[in-house]
Amino acid sequence: MVPLVAGEQRFDIRIARDGTWYHEGDPIRRIELSKLFASVLRRDEAGDYWLVTPAERGRIVVDDVPFVAVEMTARGSGEEQVLAFRTNLDDWVEAGPDHPIRVAHDLETGEPTPYIAIRMGLEARIARSVYYDMVNHCATTNGPEGKEAEVGVWSNGRFFVLGRLSGA
């Protein structure tokens, strides 16, 4: 357990990998309450998550990232395409320069896990079903001379690499 610092409250709040918020081990069942907590959620430079209000602040545990992208819409095509994502707390963001998509790969299995930036260093993990939908909107670009071709998606004029094609 992390020791308390001056002005810090002890909050027994955890956000599970599936996006469920827990307080004292029990799931928070009212989405409005989770949305309220999310509105004061911050992440510091060390990667710790905090609930910060004018009156108090306290560290919380986040298993992966605080949100899950559970729905995606697409409009347009090619470089004009725009992908919008809805989180488990009903926030919508459009992928682009302010909300980039990144893909992390499991070191043992190589399995991709995609994320999208939501706000102020907070991200949503893109749910597997949404990822598969996103793959349906992929494009392939030629890699730099002598490099592998890249597979990714366009959104708001920006190309986000999801993977590389070896031998292409």
Salt bridges, closest charged atoms under 4 A:
GLU8 OE1 - ARG59 NH2 3.51
ASP48 OD2 - ARG59 NH1 2.89
ASP63 OD2 - ARG14 NH1 2.38
ASP64 OD2 - ARG17 NE 3.78
ASP64 OD2 - ARG125 NE 3.55
GLU71 OE1 - ARG86 NE 2.66
ASP90 OD2 - LYS35 NZ 3.60
ASP90 OD1 - ARG86 NH1 2.78
GLU94 OE2 - ARG75 NH1 3.32
GLU111 OE2 - ARG128 NH2 2.37
GLU123 OE2 - ARG102 NE 2.75
ASP133 OD1 - HIS137 NE2 3.93
GLU150 OE2 - ARG164 NH2 3.29
